[in-house]
Structure formats: structure tokens, C-alpha cells
Amino acid sequence: MKALRFHGQHDLRLEDIPVPQCGSGQVKLKPAWVGICGSDLHEYVGGPNICPTNPHPITGESVPLVFGHEFSGVVEEVGEGVTRVKAGDRIVVQPIIYDGTCAACKESWINCCYSGGFIGLSGWGGGLSEHVVAPEKSVYKIPDNVSLEIGALVEPLSVGWHAVKISPYKPGDSVLILGGGPIGLAVIQALKAKSPKQIIVSEVSPRRKEYAKQFGADVILDPTKDDIVSECKRLCNGVGPDVAFDAAGVQSALTQAIHSLRAHGTLVNIAVWEKSAQITPNDLLFKEKRYMGIATYVEGDFQEVIDAISQGKMHPQEMITKKIKLDDVVEEGFKTLLKDKDNQVKILVDMASN
């Protein structure tokens, strides 16, 4: 079968590899739509970082590895003991790989598994191939009113959903979001389903400002022109936002967000940082502000996002800015995101077109 495999920096190859076999407790599917994620892009430009160069402790695999962890598809075959899905079902794949036995997993924090990884980054195949085999626990059915295209957005939307869910946010809060890229937009949509008082977005790119407004931001600030701290306080009754979400990973934005928060406010970091960041502890200490990290999602988040989309609480269609074929994924996908990222939110690969 055809599969796009990562061999190293700037080295993605469309290759013929064996078709995976479906075993007990497993589901074999044919990918339909696959999103290109920022994590994929980071690996392509500067990896391998997430992709293991030595055998992964769970999958036993190492580079070269099939890419694609944001994907939907159709079930082709189920293994012995599988009861949740059947051949022909339309599904999305929750790609976290976890051992289920470590201290984090025993607390249901599968996203923090000490041996964790991802389908499409750490082994067990990936969405950018003609067939994938995944554990039954990793697949979620999508209802008839949710398309396979939208299904491929469930993974990035779940990151935003989880961030809001485990933060101290409560309905009626004012929120600051740093960055209007895919994850920032996912946070906006998760918040809009949970009744915020006000959503403020800090973003430089003109196109991403438009997307943020389109998805429900109330106020768009430009950190190159606006004083983020004073504007946030002005917009929030002189005290500042209750919660801020960092989807940018930029030092200046981090500092501005901490100074913008009200007393007892919380800054939630979602961004994967490429460089070390600096925080002055006293900026947190004297107003009892908090800084917390979130990592992807846990069991239940995928289903909640699927339900929110199906019930009309989230409308992510406009996140899809380009659709391409697998044969064109390097030039029209990865290189487009590098050269024209400000005009792109989510590029989807149409696996049926190959």
C-alpha cells in the first residue's frame, strides 16, 4: 500500500509498504481525510523530536514512520472481540498510545503516560496511508450529520476542548487567547460552546485575525500596535481576564499575558515551545496568579467534541482552508504551511482521491 513516511529532516517519502493485518481487539480502517498538524511540521523541519529514533517502548518502532495523527476513516474489518464498531462504520481515531499501567494512566491521565506516543508519530501506522490498524479503544463513531471531512478536525478541536475543560474557566469569564492559529481557533470554539462573557484574541496576522473574528472572538488585538496589558484591563473592568490560553509560544506574549491577568487569574499553556521561556515568579506570587500546562486530551474529550459538533454547538468547517491529494502532500501541504502559514488554518489530505 502507499504510505507517507518520515525519514528525517525535510525527508518525507511516499513509499510502498505492507498492508497491516487486523488482530484481536483491533480495527482496520481506510483513512478518508487527514489533517497536517503543527507537530508534523515541527518534525519535518527540525525532527526527529517526537518520532523515536530508537524502538518505542510500546510500539517497538522507530524512524522511518508513517505520518498522520488527525484523521477520519471507514472501518474495513474488525478483529476478534471488537464490539464498539463494525465494517462500514464512519470513525475518527484518537491517536494517543499509552500503556495503561503507569502511575499517570492509572489516574486516567493517558495523555501523560510515561511511555506514551501517538499513532502517526510513534508507530502503529498513520492516517497518511491506505490502511491503518488501531486498537478498538482508539476509535470513535461519528454520527450521520458529521462528515468525514469534519471528522478529521476532531483531534485538534479536542486539544482546545481539553484545555478549556481542565482550566479554571467557568461560564461568564473573560478570556484572553494568545495566537489565532489552529489551536487558538479550537479554543475559541470550545469557549463559544461554554458561554464566555468575552473572548479577546492577540494575533499579528491579518488573515488569522479574520478567522478569529469569524469563529467568535469579541475583540482582536494586535501586539505590534496595541498595548495588550492596558487594553485587556480596560476591556475587563480594570482588572483583566480571568483566564488566558497561550497558543502562540512567544516570550513577549507570555509576559504580556501574565501581566494582563486579574488577581487569581490563570495562564494555560497549550503551545509547544521551540525555545526556553522566562517567567518572573514574583509576577505570579503577589497576585496569586497561576501558570499551568495542558497536553492534548484524555478519554472522553473526543466524544464530547463529536457531540458538540453534532448538536450544532461547534461549527469548524471554515477551519479547512485547503484540500490536497496524498501525491501532493509535500509540495502542497508541508511546504505550503511553511511558506504561507498565515493564510492557512487546516490543510486536509483527501485519501480517496489517490
N, C-alpha and C positions, 0 to 999 in steps of 0.2 A: 504494500500500500504506500501511497505518498504521505510524507510527513516532513514538517519543517523542524530541523534540529539545530540546536545551538552548540557550536563547537568552541567558541571563544569570542573575544572582542571583534566586533564587526564581521563575524563569521557565522552566518545562518545559511544552511544548505537544505534545499528541497531534495529529499532522498527517498529511495525505495527501501522500506524496512518490513519485517514480517508482521502479519496481521496478528494482534493479540488474541489469545484464547480465553473464553469466558469460563471461570471456575466456580466452585461452590461459593455462594454468598456474594457473587459478583454480578454486575450488569454490563453488557456490551452495548455500546451505542454508536450511532453515526452522528458526528457533530454537524450542526446546522449553521450556526453563527458563532463567531469567536471575536472577542474584543482584544485589542492590543493595549496592554496596561503599561503604566509608568514603570512598574517593576521589570517588565520585559525590556523596556527601553534602556533602563539603567544597566541591565545585564549585557545588552547588546553593545552599549558604549563603553562600559567600564568593568564588566564582569570577567570571569565568573565571581559573583559575590554570594548570591543565594544558591545558585546552582552548584551542587557539590562536585569537587574535583577528586575526592576520594569516595568510596562507596557510602551512600547514605545509610544511616543506621536502621532505617525501616525498609526502604525500597531496595537497598543494595546496589543502587545505580549511581553512575557519575557521568559527567560530560563525556560524549555528546548526549543531549537530552531533547526530547520533543517539547516545544513551547506551546503555550495556550492554556491559561487557567480561568479565563472568563468565557464560559461557553454554554450553549444550549444544544440540544440534540434530540434524536428519536431512538428509543430502545429497539435494538435488533434482536437481543437474546438475553435470557436471564439464567443464572446458574441455580443449582440445587439449593433449596431453602429460601429463595427470594420470594417475598410475598407483597412488598410495597408497590412494585411496578411490574408491568408485563410488556411483551413485544408490542410496538406501536405507540406506546405512551410517549408524550412530549415531556421532556425533562430539562432541568438545569443541574449543573454539577457544583456542589460545594467542595472546593478543591483542597481543603486542609487535610494533610496527612498527620496522624497522631497515633501514639502507641496505646493510649487508653489506660496505662498502668503507672505513669509517673505522678508525682505529687500534684502537678498542675491539672492533669487530666482527671484525677480523682476528685478535684474540686469543680469539674466541668469547664475548666479553662483550657479547652483544646487548642485555642489559638496561642497558648503559652507553653505548649508541650515541649519538654526539654530535648526531645528527639524529632521535633516536628519538621514539616516541609509542605510542599504543595504539588498536587498533580499539575503538570505543565511547567514545573520548575525544578522538581526534585526527583522525578521519575514517575512510573506508572503511566507513561504516555502523556498526551496533552491534546487540547482541542484542535490544534493545527495539524491534524492527521485525519485520515479517512475513517478510522475506527479507534475507539477507546474502551478500555475495560476499567471500571471503577467499583469500589465496594458499594453494596446496597445502601449503607448508611449515608453515602455521599450524594445520592440523587434525590431530587425533589420534583414531583409532578407539577406542571403548570396548567392552570385552567384554560378552557377554550377561549376565553376573552383576553388572554395574554399571548401575544405572538411569540414565535421562536426568536425573532429579532430582539424584542424587548426582554426575552428571557436571558439573552447574553449580557444584559445590563444589571441583572440581579446581583452579581458578585460585587461590582463597585458600589452599587447602591447600598449593599449590606454593610460596607465599611462605614459609610456615613450614618446609616441607621444605628449601628452598634455604638459609634462614637457618641451620638446623642443619647442613646439608651443608658449607657453606663456613666455618663456625665451627670452632674447635679442639676442639669436643666429641668425646669418644670414649666408647664403651660403658663403663659403670661410673662415670661422672662424676656429681657432684651439680650440679643446675641450679636457678637462680632465674629465674622469669618475672615480669616486671612487667606486669600487666594481663591480665584474663581475658575480653577481647572476642574477636571472630572470629579475629584473627591470633594472639593468645595461645593460644587453644584449638587452632589449627592447629599451633603449635609443640609443644604438649603431645602431640598425636597423632603428629607426626613423631618426637619423642623416644621415645614408647612403642614405636615400631617399631624402635628402635635401642638398647634395653636400658640405660636410665639407672639409676644407683643410687638417686637420689632427685630428685623434682621438687617444688620449693617455688614457690607462686604468691602474689604480693602483689596483693590486689584489695579494693576497698571495697564494691562492690555485692553484696548478699546473693544475688541470683539468679545473678550471674556466678560467685560462689564455688561455688554448687551445680553449675554447668556444669563448672567447672574440676575439681572432685572427680569428677564423673561421667565425664569424659574421661581421668582417670588421674593427677591431681595427688596427691601423697602428703601434702603439708601445705599448708594455706591460711592465710596471714597477712593481717591487716587493718592497713594502715599508719596508720589513725586510732586503733588500740588497741594494736598490738604494736610493740615496738622491733625493726624489721626487721634492723638490723645485728647486734644481740646474739643474736636468735633464729636467724638464719642461721648464725652461728658456732657456737652451741650445737648446732644440728642437724647440722653438718658437722664434727664432731670438733674444734671450737675453731678451725678455720682458715678456714671459709667455702666457698661454692660454687666450683666450677671455672669455670663459665661462667654468665653472666646474659644474658637476652634482654629488651630493652626494647620492649614492645608498647604502652606507655602514652603516652610522650612528655610526662612531667610532671617538672618540675625536682626536686621533693623525692624522687621515686622514683629519678631518675638519680643523685642524690647518695648515697642510701642504697645503691644497687646497687654503686657504686664502692667504698664503704667496706665492703660486705659481702664482696666477692670475696677469695679467698685470694691469696697471692703468686703472680704469673704468671697470675692469672685474667684472663678476657676478658669485656668487656661488649659485646654485639652489639646495635646499634641497628636496629630494624625500623620504629619509629614515624615517621610524618611529623609533624614538629613545626610547630605554628602560631606559635610564638614562639621567639626566640633562647634558647639554654640556656647555662649557665655550668659550666665544668669547671675545677677547680684542678689544673694539671698535676702538682704535687708529689704529689697523691693517687694518681697513676699511677706517677710516677717512682720513688719509694723502694721500692715492692714490685714494680716492673716489670710493672704491670698494663697491659692493652691495651684500646683502645676502637676498634671497627670498625663500619662501616655496611654494610648489605646493601640491595639494590634488586631487588625482585620475584624473578625466576628466569631461568634460561638454558635452552638446548636440552638436553633430556634430563630435566629436572625433572618436566615434565608426565607423561611416560611412566612414570617411577619412581613417581609418586603413583598413577597409574591402576593400575599393577601391585600396589602395596601395598594398595590398596582391594580389588582383585580377589582377592588372596591372603589377605584377612582380617586384614591387619596394621594397618589403619586402619578405624575404624567411625564415619564422620562423620554418619550420618543425623540424630542428635539436634541437630545444629547448625541444622537447619531449624526455625525457630520460628513461621513464618507463611507462608502461600501466598496470593497475590492475583492479580487479573486486571490486564491492561495498562490497561484503562479506569480502574482504581482506584489506579494506581501512585503518584500524587502524594499523595493523602489517606491511603491505607492503607499506602503504602510509605515514601516520604521523610518525611512528617510524623510517621508513627508512630515512625520511628527517631529523630527529633528529640525527640519528647515522651516516648518510652518505651524509650530505648535500653538501659537496664539489664535489661529483661526480654526483649530481642531479641538473637539472635545473627545469624541469616541469614534475611532475608525473600526468598523466591523469587517471581518472576512467572511464572505459568503461561501461556505464549503460546498454547497450544492452546485455552484457554477463551474466547478473544476471537472 
